[in-house]
Amino acid sequence: MSDQKSGKLLLHACCAPCCGGVIESFLQDNIRPAVFFYNPNIYPRDEYELRKASLLAYIQRLGLSFIDADYDHACWLDAVKGHEQAPERGTRCSLCFDLRLACTARYAYQNGFETFATTNAVSRWKDRSQVHASGLKAAAVYPGLKFLECNWQTPAMQKLINQVSNREKFYRQRYCGCEYSRPENMAQN
């Protein structure tokens, strides 16, 4: 990560629990990411607002930039249409990552960021290789833009994530966010 110190990093964030440990790891490496919140997949709207408020309060305490791309659930529904019944980590997730990371990459490119990353690959509910494939695909559209592939599913990072989440008393959700995964994940918890 040290090669990113001189450039601007845009971090797509899904929620405070996934983001806290990642941000603190970046800060330890003297990297101050701007945080991009674009999650039209989160359902219902109240859940979206809870996740956003928890993350925003943390970002503000750290003095980092927060970019709110707002909520467009209808766009997300259109993007995953026909894949509503796909299992978690299936085609619906790939389409969701494609949409969210394409938006992140576009914002990064248009606003002078050299690199972007996402906290989507932190979650135990997600397949890191699937997330990274969407990030690389999104970056390939814009000359010179890089997607930072990180393995944040390590025991050390999971420990840091839990420590930060507990210390900050983050709101913790029990599912990835989308209405189609909610029943599946709620049954597993």
Backbone torsions as a table, in degrees:
resi	resn	phi	psi	omega
1	MET	NA	-14.9	-174.8
2	SER	-62.5	-24.6	179.0
3	ASP	-70.7	-10.8	179.9
4	GLN	-89.4	-6.0	-176.0
5	LYS	-60.5	-34.7	-176.6
6	SER	-84.1	-17.5	-177.4
7	GLY	-104.4	171.0	178.6
8	LYS	-89.7	134.7	-179.6
9	LEU	-117.2	128.5	173.8
10	LEU	-105.6	123.5	-178.9
11	LEU	-109.4	111.6	172.8
12	HIS	-71.9	126.7	-176.9
13	ALA	-119.3	134.5	179.3
14	CYS	-93.0	-34.1	-177.8
15	CYS	-168.3	164.3	-178.7
16	ALA	-63.4	-45.9	-178.7
17	PRO	-57.8	-41.7	178.7
18	CYS	-72.3	-30.9	-173.0
19	CYS	-83.2	-35.2	-171.7
20	GLY	-55.9	-51.4	-179.9
21	GLY	-65.7	-38.1	179.2
22	VAL	-64.0	-47.4	-179.9
23	ILE	-62.2	-44.1	-179.4
24	GLU	-65.1	-32.6	174.8
25	SER	-65.9	-44.3	176.3
26	PHE	-60.4	-46.1	-178.5
27	LEU	-60.8	-36.8	176.6
28	GLN	-62.3	-27.6	178.0
29	ASP	-94.6	15.3	-179.7
30	ASN	61.2	33.2	175.7
31	ILE	-111.0	123.6	179.6
32	ARG	-110.9	91.1	-177.3
33	PRO	-73.3	151.9	165.8
34	ALA	-87.5	140.6	-175.0
35	VAL	-104.8	125.9	-176.2
36	PHE	-110.6	119.0	-178.2
37	PHE	-108.7	101.3	176.0
38	TYR	-135.0	102.4	-174.0
39	ASN	-143.2	67.1	-179.3
40	PRO	-70.8	-5.4	178.7
41	ASN	-77.2	-22.4	-172.9
42	ILE	-69.8	132.3	-176.8
43	TYR	-142.3	140.5	-3.4
44	PRO	-79.6	-179.6	-177.0
45	ARG	-57.2	-37.8	178.5
46	ASP	-59.7	-39.2	177.4
47	GLU	-63.9	-42.9	177.4
48	TYR	-57.4	-48.0	-177.8
49	GLU	-65.2	-38.6	177.1
50	LEU	-61.7	-46.1	-179.4
51	ARG	-64.5	-44.2	-179.9
52	LYS	-63.4	-45.5	-178.1
53	ALA	-63.0	-42.0	179.6
54	SER	-62.6	-44.9	179.5
55	LEU	-68.2	-44.2	-177.4
56	LEU	-61.4	-42.4	179.4
57	ALA	-60.2	-42.2	179.0
58	TYR	-65.3	-47.4	-178.8
59	ILE	-61.3	-41.1	179.0
60	GLN	-64.8	-39.9	177.6
61	ARG	-61.6	-33.0	180.0
62	LEU	-83.6	-11.8	-179.1
63	GLY	73.6	27.3	178.3
64	LEU	-93.7	160.3	176.1
65	SER	-76.0	139.5	178.3
66	PHE	-124.7	122.8	178.0
67	ILE	-110.2	119.1	-179.9
68	ASP	-99.3	108.0	-179.6
69	ALA	-84.0	0.9	175.2
70	ASP	70.0	-178.0	-168.2
71	TYR	-112.0	119.1	176.9
72	ASP	-134.1	74.9	-175.9
73	HIS	-63.8	-34.0	180.0
74	ALA	-61.8	-37.6	177.2
75	CYS	-62.6	-43.6	179.7
76	TRP	-65.1	-43.8	178.7
77	LEU	-57.8	-41.0	178.4
78	ASP	-65.0	-39.9	-178.2
79	ALA	-64.9	-32.8	-176.7
80	VAL	-103.5	5.4	-178.3
81	LYS	-53.5	132.6	-178.5
82	GLY	91.8	-7.6	-178.4
83	HIS	-122.5	19.0	-176.7
84	GLU	-58.4	-33.9	-176.2
85	GLN	-93.8	2.6	178.6
86	ALA	-62.6	145.3	179.9
87	PRO	-71.3	162.6	173.9
88	GLU	-55.9	137.3	-175.7
89	ARG	75.1	13.0	178.6
90	GLY	-97.3	-157.1	-175.8
91	THR	-63.2	-34.0	178.9
92	ARG	-59.6	-43.1	178.9
93	CYS	-64.2	-42.4	178.2
94	SER	-60.3	-44.0	178.7
95	LEU	-64.2	-37.9	178.2
96	CYS	-64.7	-48.0	177.7
97	PHE	-62.0	-42.3	178.8
98	ASP	-56.4	-47.6	-179.0
99	LEU	-62.4	-50.7	-174.7
100	ARG	-68.6	-39.0	-179.0
101	LEU	-80.2	-25.8	172.3
102	ALA	-64.6	-41.9	177.6
103	CYS	-65.0	-42.2	178.8
104	THR	-62.9	-45.9	-179.7
105	ALA	-62.6	-43.0	179.1
106	ARG	-60.4	-46.4	179.0
107	TYR	-62.6	-44.3	-179.2
108	ALA	-58.7	-49.3	-177.6
109	TYR	-63.5	-45.5	-177.6
110	GLN	-68.7	-18.2	-175.6
111	ASN	-116.6	18.5	170.7
112	GLY	79.0	16.8	175.0
113	PHE	-80.4	139.1	179.4
114	GLU	-86.8	-28.3	-172.7
115	THR	-141.7	147.8	171.1
116	PHE	-135.5	157.6	179.2
117	ALA	-143.7	174.2	177.7
118	THR	-141.7	147.6	174.9
119	THR	-86.0	-0.6	179.0
120	ASN	-57.4	-28.1	-178.3
121	ALA	-81.9	3.7	177.7
122	VAL	-81.0	-38.9	-169.7
123	SER	-63.9	139.1	175.3
124	ARG	-68.3	-14.5	179.5
125	TRP	-85.3	-5.0	-173.8
126	LYS	-119.9	153.7	178.5
127	ASP	-95.3	114.7	-176.3
128	ARG	-56.4	-41.8	-178.4
129	SER	-65.8	-33.1	177.9
130	GLN	-68.1	-44.0	177.9
131	VAL	-62.9	-46.9	-178.5
132	HIS	-64.2	-36.3	177.9
133	ALA	-60.9	-42.2	178.2
134	SER	-66.9	-38.8	178.3
135	GLY	-64.7	-44.4	179.2
136	LEU	-65.0	-39.8	177.6
137	LYS	-62.0	-44.1	-179.8
138	ALA	-66.0	-41.1	-179.4
139	ALA	-66.9	-33.6	-176.4
140	ALA	-62.5	-19.7	-179.3
141	VAL	-73.0	-25.2	-171.9
142	TYR	-116.9	118.7	-178.5
143	PRO	-56.6	128.9	175.7
144	GLY	83.4	-11.4	180.0
145	LEU	-79.7	136.0	-179.3
146	LYS	-116.0	144.6	171.6
147	PHE	-103.8	127.0	-178.8
148	LEU	-88.6	111.0	177.6
149	GLU	-89.0	121.7	179.5
150	CYS	-130.8	146.7	173.3
151	ASN	-98.6	95.9	179.4
152	TRP	-98.5	10.5	178.0
153	GLN	-98.2	28.1	178.8
154	THR	-85.7	158.2	176.8
155	PRO	-58.2	-39.7	-179.4
156	ALA	-64.5	-43.3	179.9
157	MET	-70.0	-39.0	178.3
158	GLN	-62.3	-37.3	176.9
159	LYS	-63.8	-45.7	178.7
160	LEU	-63.1	-43.0	178.5
161	ILE	-58.3	-46.3	179.4
162	ASN	-65.6	-40.2	178.8
163	GLN	-62.0	-46.9	-179.4
164	VAL	-65.8	-44.2	-179.9
165	SER	-59.9	-43.6	179.6
166	ASN	-68.5	-43.9	179.6
167	ARG	-61.6	-43.1	-176.7
168	GLU	-84.2	-10.7	-177.4
169	LYS	55.9	46.2	179.6
170	PHE	-62.2	148.1	168.6
171	TYR	-65.6	129.4	-178.5
172	ARG	-116.4	120.0	178.3
173	GLN	-83.8	164.5	-178.3
174	ARG	-113.3	11.7	178.3
175	TYR	-155.5	165.3	-173.3
176	CYS	-63.6	-32.0	177.8
177	GLY	138.9	-35.4	-174.6
178	CYS	-82.1	151.9	-176.2
179	GLU	-65.0	-24.1	-178.5
180	TYR	-82.3	-25.0	178.7
181	SER	-90.9	-18.0	-174.3
182	ARG	-56.1	-53.4	-179.7
183	PRO	-61.2	-38.7	-179.9
184	GLU	-62.4	-47.5	-177.6
185	ASN	-75.5	-35.4	179.5
186	MET	-63.0	-35.0	179.6
187	ALA	-70.3	-27.0	-178.1
188	GLN	-82.0	-18.7	-175.2
189	ASN	-92.2	NA	NA
